[in-house]
Every structure is written in structure tokens, then in C-alpha cells.
Amino acid sequence: MNRILLASAFLLVSISAVFADETPSALPASAVVSPVPAAVSPVPAAVSPAPKVPALKLVEPHLHIARSNIAGHARIALTFDACMGQADERILSTLVRERIPATIFVTARWLKRNPATVAVFLQNPDLFELENHGQNHIPAVDTPALIYGIASAGSPQAVRQEVEGGAAAMVAAGLPAPHWFRGSTAKYDLSAIGEIRAMGYRIAGYSVNGDGGSLLGAGITEKRIASAKDGDVVISHINQPTHAAGEGVAKALVDLKAKGTQFVRLGAVEDTGDDKTTE
């Protein structure tokens, strides 16, 4: 029994020593809180409110062209983004075979990978109007942000580089200098719109999203594009040959032509864009 009592006493002494090492006296002086005298009520320190950061306002401008106002002959501008990847021959061959004009927005990255398609564009100047989709397919937003998971340019200087880099690549590929710009995701902040316009570009919005970023099925893509009305600007993609949307785009083009649609390029008609994108 005595041995048990002695062992218990020794254990209590050891535990007390351990806890003594973890008391506030063992903490850094900056972490020790001085006791408040009993006669004085503690007064909480004033906390300054965190400054409010204004929410980033992004716009996705609409664009319309002058209507034909001729029954049965709606005027529509077809625009295609060539972001990265390869050319979609289903769409390209339909445009050439049916002699349907369109405006193609190309990135510098796409141009490097598709010299054969660039040659087709140059061989058909009556069909294709080539315009600027940027250097590296970066959203033309001059504040850091993620848009559909893509990091924006993030500064006015980076926006300018995206625009100018895309234009330089076009000229280097033997294409005419561009007059229109459409940024990745087709979203902008208002200050970036002002910067791009000051560089001399019109900014290409749209009024009909034909293929949902090339992610829609063939059927719904065909219906969306075929529903375009007089004065609409359609956006689709010509760089996703493995996506079902391309099949729907090609079918819709044939449908529209059969209905007597008048296809025009952006540079051939008057237009009206939101958010001072074309003023």
C-alpha cells in the first residue's frame, strides 16, 4: 500500500511540472494578458471596419446589325471564335461549299496550329473576314479575376498586350490588320472596354449564343442558330472538331440558307453595340 501511495504522489508531482511549463508565464510576453483590476470594467478596443472592396462589374455586350426589313430574307452576321485547338472542317467546308460569308475571330495560338486553314481563309476573301481574338485567349478584364475558371489579364498593360499581341500575329500570318476585337469569354469590365476602344477597335458582342461555348449538343445548337432573327449576330466556335455542337452549326447554316437568309460580315453593315463597344 505504501508503495502505491508513493507512486501516486510521484505521478502527481510529474503531471504538475508538465502543466507548469504550459502556463501563460511560459508564453511570449506579447501573448500574456495583464489582469484587469477588479474596480475597473474592461472596455473593448474599438475595431475599425474593414474597407469595402467594390464588386467587379463585368458585362457581356450585345451586338446587332442593321436589319434588312425584307420579309423572308433576314439579315444575319455569323461570327466564329477560333480560340485554340484545330479547325472544325464540318463548319469550314459548309461555309465554303454553300458560299456563306462569316467573320472569324482568331487567336495567335490558333493561327500557329492551323496554317492550312489560314490558307483557305486567304483563298476566299469574299467569304471570310478575319478579326482579333487575342494573343493567348485571356479575358480582357483589367482587374484580377477568374472568369469561367480562366484568369483575366488583370491590368491595363496586360489587356493591351493581349490585344496588340493578337493583332501582330495576324499580320505576321499574312492576314489584314484587324478592326474588331472579341476577348476570351466575351466578358469585359467597363474600364477595359474604354482601353480597347481607345486602341481603335470595335468590340464584338453578339445577340445569339449558338453553341454555348461549343458545349451544347448538336440538336440544341441547330435550333438556337436556326432561330436567329433579322439583325442578329450569332456567336459559335470553329475550333472544336470533336464536339457535337459543330454538327449542329453546320446543319443550321444550311437551314438558314434554305430560308432565304442574307448572311453578312460585320464589316459590311452598320451595327449597334452595348456598353459603348462600338460608339
Steps between C-alpha positions, in 0.01 A plus 500: 500500500780741591663431167178582318459826689857599431461426127179704481662794672794487259261492201309806625823694544610413142164603346506830691846574364388438142198731531717763669703522176181582299363783718485860360826577678672273250345687200669796327448830673288622210256216557449566871183689592537729800234457767233772524453653851174392655378861532541573126266354239677382188428720194520324163743657257343681207517291183520687170270353236676336209496720190241391247641370174270591212366198316645450156235581241528292187289548189430271205404749229233437239555588138241540223536590135270705280197294400406428141130555579418268211252226583653157451851640463630561850849650520732317739870532585670169575804531726727217606768489767817303427646485849745208507511148360431402140260621233155342483481382141127429530435872538777626273405275208133601533588870490715451190265261318189709566688830443389638836700802623607519865724693738764282669670613823842335527757483778874499445510151651244366252676657203823318580327161498283545191701632203298289253174660614657846486580423135131415439400832654742688275376312193143613570520872578139547390384268778723549800568808707775426754501688829687506831423254782817580695848364545451231764120481543501699825186689613538871429437610858752737658434385859614158629209256479404147401243478222374151424819385669726708272724762660437848361768725356497679836644841405466763225847409374407132474177583317698704249747214452218253440348724233820614333656154512201352321511767230873458445458124454231557238716734295793260532278222360423709192153610613373858478533717810187447713237760587288296739594335828322235702659390825500154652165423673352813331491667842665833587511762769404850394847645541649233272233579240616862506862393463431273203286762329780754549725261308269539202302176521130431489407232750290213370216395723221277372126444529469122453724250681493222248695217659547590868877514469487189276371300799141451383371198312446500125120525521476796736781680313316461171178636652672798661674615183204427273285722727709810423295802398553796271790707638647230726869433551568130568804377693625141465835322495700359212780343704342192658482229232429225755200672659145416396414871477687532172261263328209715615669816375550355153138385476368836620695684230335291232159552666541877507615518140199297391276755674647782289721648771741775397839434661735795551835568660530752781699745293235518230207647694417754767485370854400594853681369809428527872725670756669732250665206325445642151438873554 
